[in-house]
Amino acid sequence: CGMAAGLSSDLIIVKLLGQKGETDTIAGRTTMGVLICQDIWAIVLLALQVNLSDFNFVGVVKTLGMLTVLITLTLGYAKFVMPAVLHHASKSVELMLVLSLAWCFFVCTASILPFVGLPMELAALIAGTALGTFPYSTDFNEKVKYIRDFFVCLFFAGMGMMLPVPRAVDVFLGIFLALVAVLVRAAGVFLPIWLMSKNARVAALASVNLGQIGEFGLVLCTLGVSHGHIDESTLETILIAFLCTTILSPILIRNSVTIFVKVRNWYDRTRGNAAQEADAIEDDGEERDIVLLGFHKIAFMLMAEIQARTPELLSNLMPIDFNKKTLNKLDAMGIKCTCGDISSPDVMGKAQSKAPRIVISTIPDALLQGTTNKKIIEVVHKVWPSAHVIVTTDNPHTAQELYDAGADYVLRMSKLSAERLEELLNEHCSDSAHSSLSDLFATYKERDNSIKGDWVQNIEHTEGRAPDAPVRPLPPPTADDGWW
């Protein structure tokens, strides 16, 4: 039961994170990394399960040897043979789909040969892993998703048919097992990630994402019943726990950010310091006129523009964001900042006791988690009634709603881009000197590259900066920063 309950559901997590667009976030990548580790252990467990009833060292060595041979041949075949075959078949979507499915069925068939003796479920996992290395894996996954969803329905229907009329004691044990699995998983995932990253948000979101019993656990239990390792009543309990966590998991994953914020606020209130969640970088007592809520792409480039054209304005800026790594870099460059939830009135009040003149939210709703620009406007007006609020969106209907909610200006990237193009074309058409279009483009490129050159190419290290030293250029964004 422990091995079965310790595996999360790849199917549920990948699908829900893809729908939320969080697969490439730090929390999403951390979740996927844990899933990969679990899949590796699942391969080992599936290979060893055949020898558990009659443990034999020679049998274990033989099984692991056959597993190594199967993985080596599968990955080698997938790397050197299948790409050439699929390249010739790529002109026909149907042929490529049939060949890919035939490849998976071939690996599964090879695994159950008498002299191999590996479970078909294990071979299916290996075949899928090898299929992911194909150059056409993305296109294939798009084409096969309907068949995949069909087999998923069959899988869950089969699991449901295995469940007899439940008894009260089985339901109670299943619910209890589901609670224990979720709580133990939360502690087992949260603590290691938090200790390694010191980022409670990432650790909490990954814990919520992984808080369910996966389909591999059911496969292990089903094989366990066939080999006599467990009885059918244990399988029924695991099935009920699986159903409970499967029903609950989509709700938790879709509201993971909200759950984290509420739990964190409750924890801070129990400590008697609600605003301490900001864990702010030391306040120097100075007030700033401009507050940036969230430090994403637009805020990053805004800093670049300001440093290239009006660097004295940097002392009037104060970013608020939850990414401590980013804010530590800003603090090392002499820019006052606060780490916390950008939608929390406590964080805003602690960060800036005096109302700023301008508050800017540079992140559109599609990228915000647990809040919206409309809610941010309401919070800002509550904390700083006299502040002017600038928010961001790309939807004209949403822009009007934000204006109605009290926004002083709404940034729309498509509109700003159109204005820039109109300016360029109008300048070209009205140029009395009839200069060439290439000269006009060169002027705009030089204007853009001057910022890039001053701010990105001439990067200086921020370590060891004296307190009174001038602000230094920001480092270029990386994937690990989470806001690029």
C-alpha positions in Angstrom: 0.0 0.0 0.0 2.8 2.4 0.8 4.4 1.9 -2.6 1.1 2.3 -4.4 0.0 5.4 -2.4 3.5 7.0 -2.9 3.1 7.5 -6.7 1.3 10.5 -8.1 -0.8 10.7 -11.2 1.1 11.7 -14.3 -2.1 11.8 -16.3 -4.0 14.2 -14.0 -1.0 16.5 -13.2 0.2 16.9 -16.8 -3.3 17.6 -18.1 -4.3 20.1 -15.4 -1.0 22.0 -15.5 -1.2 22.2 -19.2 -4.7 23.6 -19.0 -3.5 26.2 -16.5 -0.4 27.1 -18.5 1.8 26.3 -15.6 3.9 23.6 -17.0 6.9 25.9 -17.6 6.7 27.7 -14.3 9.2 27.0 -11.5 6.5 25.1 -9.5 5.4 23.2 -12.7 9.0 22.2 -13.6 9.5 21.1 -10.0 6.4 19.0 -10.1 7.4 17.4 -13.4 10.9 16.6 -11.9 9.3 14.8 -9.0 7.0 12.9 -11.4 10.0 11.8 -13.4 11.7 10.5 -10.3 8.5 8.6 -9.4 8.3 7.1 -12.9 11.9 5.8 -12.5 11.0 4.2 -9.3 7.8 2.8 -10.8 9.9 1.1 -13.5 12.1 -0.5 -10.8 9.1 -1.6 -8.7 7.2 -3.1 -11.7 10.4 -5.0 -12.7 10.9 -6.4 -9.1 7.3 -7.1 -8.4 7.5 -10.4 -10.3 10.0 -11.8 -7.8 8.5 -10.5 -4.6 6.3 -13.6 -3.8 9.3 -16.0 -4.2 12.3 -13.8 -3.7 15.3 -15.1 -5.6 18.5 -13.1 -6.0 19.3 -14.7 -9.3 15.8 -14.0 -10.5 16.1 -10.3 -9.4 19.4 -10.0 -11.3 17.9 -11.6 -14.4 14.9 -9.3 -14.3 17.1 -6.2 -13.9 19.3 -7.4 -16.7 16.4 -7.9 -19.0 15.1 -4.5 -18.0 18.4 -2.9 -18.9 18.5 -4.7 -22.2 14.9 -3.7 -23.0 15.6 0.0 -22.2 18.9 0.0 -24.1 17.4 -1.6 -27.2 14.2 0.6 -27.1 16.1 3.9 -26.7 18.7 2.9 -29.3 16.0 1.8 -31.8 14.1 5.0 -31.1 17.2 7.1 -31.7 18.6 5.6 -34.8 15.9 3.7 -36.6 12.4 5.2 -35.9 13.3 8.8 -36.8 14.2 7.7 -40.3 11.1 5.6 -40.6 8.9 8.4 -39.3 10.6 11.0 -41.5 9.5 9.1 -44.6 6.0 8.6 -43.1 5.6 12.2 -42.0 3.8 13.2 -45.2 0.9 11.1 -44.1 -0.4 11.8 -40.6 -2.4 8.5 -40.6 0.7 6.4 -41.5 2.8 8.1 -38.8 0.1 7.6 -36.2 -0.2 3.9 -37.1 3.6 3.4 -37.1 4.0 5.0 -33.7 1.2 2.9 -32.1 2.7 -0.2 -33.8 6.0 0.7 -32.2 4.4 0.9 -28.7 2.6 -2.4 -29.2 5.8 -4.0 -30.5 7.7 -3.1 -27.3 4.8 -4.3 -25.1 4.7 -7.6 -27.0 8.5 -8.1 -26.8 8.3 -7.7 -23.0 6.0 -10.6 -22.4 8.1 -13.2 -24.3 8.8 -16.2 -22.1 12.6 -15.6 -22.0 12.0 -11.9 -21.2 9.3 -12.1 -18.6 8.6 -8.4 -17.9 5.2 -6.9 -17.2 3.4 -5.3 -20.2 2.7 -2.3 -18.1 6.4 -1.7 -17.6 7.0 -2.0 -21.3 4.3 0.5 -22.1 6.0 3.0 -19.8 9.4 2.4 -21.5 7.8 2.7 -24.9 6.1 6.0 -24.1 9.4 7.3 -22.7 11.2 6.3 -25.9 8.4 7.8 -28.0 9.0 11.2 -26.2 12.5 11.3 -27.7 11.2 11.2 -31.3 11.6 14.4 -33.3 7.9 14.2 -34.1 6.8 13.6 -30.5 5.0 16.9 -30.2 3.1 16.5 -33.4 2.4 12.9 -32.6 1.1 13.7 -29.1 -1.3 16.3 -30.7 -2.6 13.7 -33.1 -2.9 10.8 -30.7 -4.6 12.8 -27.9 -8.1 11.6 -28.9 -7.1 8.0 -28.9 -5.2 8.6 -25.6 -8.4 10.0 -24.0 -10.4 7.1 -25.3 -8.0 4.6 -23.6 -8.0 6.7 -20.5 -11.8 6.4 -20.3 -11.4 2.6 -20.8 -8.8 2.5 -18.0 -11.0 4.3 -15.5 -14.1 2.3 -16.6 -12.1 -0.9 -16.0 -11.1 0.4 -12.5 -14.7 1.2 -11.8 -15.8 -2.3 -12.8 -13.3 -3.8 -10.5 -14.9 -2.1 -7.5 -17.8 -4.1 -5.9 -20.6 -2.7 -3.9 -18.6 -0.9 -1.2 -19.0 -1.6 2.4 -19.0 1.1 5.0 -15.7 -0.1 6.5 -14.1 -0.1 3.0 -15.3 3.5 2.3 -14.0 4.6 5.7 -10.6 3.0 5.2 -10.4 4.4 1.6 -11.1 8.0 2.8 -8.7 7.6 5.7 -6.0 6.3 3.3 -6.6 9.2 0.9 -6.2 11.7 3.8 -3.0 10.0 5.0 -1.6 9.9 1.5 -2.3 13.6 0.9 -0.9 14.7 4.2 2.2 12.5 4.1 2.8 13.5 0.4 2.5 17.2 1.4 5.1 16.8 4.1 7.3 14.6 2.0 7.3 17.0 -1.0 7.1 20.3 0.8 10.0 19.9 3.2 12.7 18.8 0.8 11.8 21.4 -1.8 11.6 24.2 0.8 14.9 23.2 2.4 16.6 23.2 -1.0 15.0 26.3 -2.5 13.8 28.3 0.6 10.8 29.1 -1.5 7.6 28.3 0.4 5.4 29.2 -2.6 7.1 26.7 -5.0 7.2 24.0 -2.4 3.5 24.4 -1.5 2.3 24.5 -5.1 4.3 21.4 -6.0 2.9 19.6 -2.9 -0.7 20.4 -3.9 0.0 19.4 -7.5 1.3 16.0 -6.4 -1.4 15.3 -3.8 -3.1 12.3 -5.3 -2.7 8.6 -5.7 -1.7 7.8 -9.3 -2.7 5.2 -11.8 0.7 3.4 -11.4 -0.4 2.6 -7.8 -3.5 0.9 -9.2 -1.3 -1.0 -11.7 1.0 -2.2 -8.9 -2.0 -3.3 -6.8 -3.6 -5.1 -9.7 -0.4 -7.0 -10.4 -0.1 -7.6 -6.6 -3.5 -9.3 -6.5 -2.6 -11.5 -9.5 0.7 -12.5 -7.9 -0.9 -13.0 -4.5 1.0 -10.2 -2.8 -2.2 -8.5 -1.5 -5.9 -9.5 -1.3 -8.8 -8.0 -3.1 -10.0 -6.1 -0.1 -6.8 -4.1 -0.1 -7.2 -3.4 -3.8 -10.7 -2.1 -3.1 -9.4 0.2 -0.4 -6.8 1.6 -2.8 -9.4 2.1 -5.5 -11.6 4.1 -3.1 -8.7 6.2 -2.0 -7.7 6.7 -5.7 -11.2 7.9 -6.5 -11.3 10.3 -3.6 -8.0 11.9 -4.5 -8.8 11.9 -8.3 -12.1 13.8 -7.6 -10.4 16.2 -5.1 -7.1 16.8 -7.0 -8.5 18.9 -9.9 -10.2 21.3 -7.5 -7.0 21.7 -5.4 -4.7 22.2 -8.4 -7.0 24.8 -10.0 -7.1 26.7 -6.8 -3.6 26.0 -5.5 -2.4 29.6 -5.4 -5.5 30.7 -3.5 -5.1 27.8 -1.0 -1.4 28.8 -0.5 -2.3 32.4 0.1 -5.0 31.6 2.6 -2.9 29.1 4.5 0.1 31.5 4.5 -2.1 34.4 5.8 -3.6 32.2 8.5 -0.1 31.1 9.5 1.1 34.7 9.7 -1.9 35.7 11.8 -1.2 32.9 14.2 2.2 34.4 14.7 0.6 37.8 15.4 2.2 39.5 12.4 0.1 39.4 9.3 2.3 41.6 7.3 5.4 39.5 8.1 4.5 37.3 5.1 6.3 39.9 3.1 9.6 39.0 4.7 10.6 42.3 3.2 14.1 43.4 2.5 15.2 45.8 5.1 13.2 49.1 5.0 15.5 52.1 4.8 12.7 54.5 5.9 12.5 56.2 2.5 9.2 56.4 0.6 8.9 55.7 -3.2 6.6 57.5 -5.6 6.2 54.5 -7.9 5.3 50.9 -6.9 5.6 48.0 -9.3 3.3 45.1 -8.5 5.0 42.1 -9.9 8.3 42.0 -11.7 7.8 40.3 -15.1 8.8 41.1 -18.6 7.3 44.6 -18.9 8.7 45.6 -15.5 12.1 44.2 -16.5 12.2 46.2 -19.7 10.9 49.3 -18.0 13.9 49.1 -15.6 16.1 48.9 -18.7 14.5 51.9 -20.3 14.8 53.9 -17.1 18.4 53.0 -16.5 19.3 53.8 -20.1 17.5 57.2 -20.3 16.7 58.5 -16.8 18.7 56.4 -14.2 17.9 58.9 -11.4 14.3 57.7 -11.6 15.3 54.3 -10.2 15.5 55.6 -6.7 11.7 56.3 -6.9 10.8 52.7 -7.8 9.8 49.9 -5.5 8.9 46.5 -6.9 6.8 44.0 -5.0 7.0 40.4 -6.0 7.1 36.9 -4.5 10.3 35.8 -6.2 13.0 36.3 -3.6 15.8 35.4 -6.0 14.8 38.3 -8.3 14.3 40.8 -5.5 17.7 39.9 -3.9 19.3 40.9 -7.2 17.4 44.1 -7.2 18.3 44.8 -3.5 22.0 44.1 -4.3 21.8 46.8 -6.9 20.4 49.3 -4.4 16.8 49.2 -5.5 14.4 49.0 -2.5 11.9 46.1 -2.9 9.5 43.9 -0.9 8.8 40.2 -1.2 5.2 39.2 -0.8 1.8 38.7 -2.4 1.1 41.6 -4.7 -2.7 41.3 -4.0 -2.3 41.5 -0.2 -3.2 44.8 1.5 -1.0 43.9 4.4 2.0 43.6 2.1 1.2 46.9 0.4 0.8 48.7 3.7 4.0 47.4 5.1 6.0 48.1 2.0 4.8 51.7 1.7 3.2 53.5 4.6 2.8 56.7 2.6 0.6 56.5 -0.5 2.7 56.4 -3.7 1.7 58.6 -6.6 1.6 55.7 -9.1 1.0 52.0 -8.7 1.7 49.8 -11.8 0.6 46.2 -12.3 2.6 45.0 -15.4 1.3 41.4 -15.5 -1.9 40.6 -17.4 -4.6 38.4 -15.9 -3.5 35.4 -18.0 -0.2 35.2 -16.1 -1.5 36.3 -12.6 -2.1 33.5 -10.1 -4.7 33.8 -7.4 -5.8 37.3 -8.3 -6.7 39.6 -11.2 -6.0 43.2 -12.1 -9.5 44.1 -11.2 -8.9 42.8 -7.6 -5.6 44.6 -7.5 -7.3 47.9 -8.4 -9.8 47.4 -5.5 -7.0 46.6 -3.0 -4.8 49.5 -4.1 -7.8 51.9 -3.7 -8.4 50.5 -0.3 -4.8 50.8 0.9 -3.8 54.0 -1.0 -7.0 55.9 -2.1 -5.1 58.7 -3.7 -2.7 56.6 -5.8 -3.1 56.5 -9.6 -3.4 52.9 -10.8 -2.0 51.5 -14.1 -2.9 47.9 -15.0 -2.2 45.6 -18.0 -4.4 43.6 -20.3 -4.6 42.6 -24.0 -8.4 42.3 -24.2 -10.3 45.5 -25.2 -13.4 44.4 -23.3 -11.4 43.7 -20.2 -9.7 47.1 -20.6 -13.1 48.8 -20.4 -14.0 46.8 -17.3 -10.7 47.8 -15.7 -11.4 51.5 -16.5 -14.9 51.1 -14.9 -13.3 49.5 -11.8 -11.1 52.6 -11.3 -8.0 52.2 -13.3 -6.4 55.4 -14.4 -4.7 53.8 -17.4 -4.7 50.3 -19.0 -1.7 49.1 -20.8 -2.5 47.1 -24.0 0.5 45.6 -25.7 -1.3 45.2 -29.1 -2.4 48.8 -29.0 1.1 50.1 -28.0 2.6 48.0 -30.8 0.1 49.4 -33.3 0.9 52.9 -32.2 4.6 52.3 -32.6 4.1 51.0 -36.2 1.8 53.9 -37.0 4.4 56.3 -35.8 7.1 54.6 -37.9 4.9 54.5 -41.1 3.7 58.1 -40.6 7.2 59.4 -40.2 8.3 57.6 -43.3 5.4 59.0 -45.4 5.8 62.5 -44.2 9.6 62.7 -44.4 10.3 65.7 -46.6 13.9 64.7 -47.1 12.8 61.4 -48.7 15.3 59.4 -46.8 15.3 55.7 -47.4 13.2 53.3 -45.4 16.3 51.4 -44.4 17.7 54.6 -42.7 14.5 54.9 -40.7 14.7 51.3 -39.6 18.3 51.8 -38.6 17.3 54.7 -36.4 14.8 52.6 -34.5 17.1 49.7 -34.2 19.9 51.9 -32.8 17.4 53.3 -30.3 16.5 49.8 -29.1 20.0 48.4 -29.2 21.4 51.3 -27.1 19.3 50.0 -24.2 20.3 46.4 -24.8 24.0 47.4 -25.0 24.0 49.6 -21.9 22.0 47.3 -19.8 22.6 43.7 -20.8 26.0 43.6 -22.5 27.9 45.7 -19.9 26.8 43.7 -16.9 28.7 44.2 -13.7 28.7 41.9 -10.6 26.6 43.2 -7.7 28.4 41.3 -4.9 30.4 43.4 -2.5 28.8 46.7 -3.5 29.2 49.5 -1.0 26.0 50.9 0.5 26.6 54.3 -1.2 27.7 52.8 -4.5 25.6 53.7 -7.6 22.9 51.4 -8.9 24.4 48.8 -11.3 22.8 47.2 -14.4 20.4 44.3 -13.8 21.6 40.9 -14.9 19.9 39.4 -18.0 16.8 37.2 -17.3 17.2 33.5 -17.0 14.7 30.6 -17.0 15.3 30.1 -13.3 14.2 33.6 -12.4 10.6 32.7 -13.1 9.6 36.1 -14.5 11.2 35.7 -17.9 
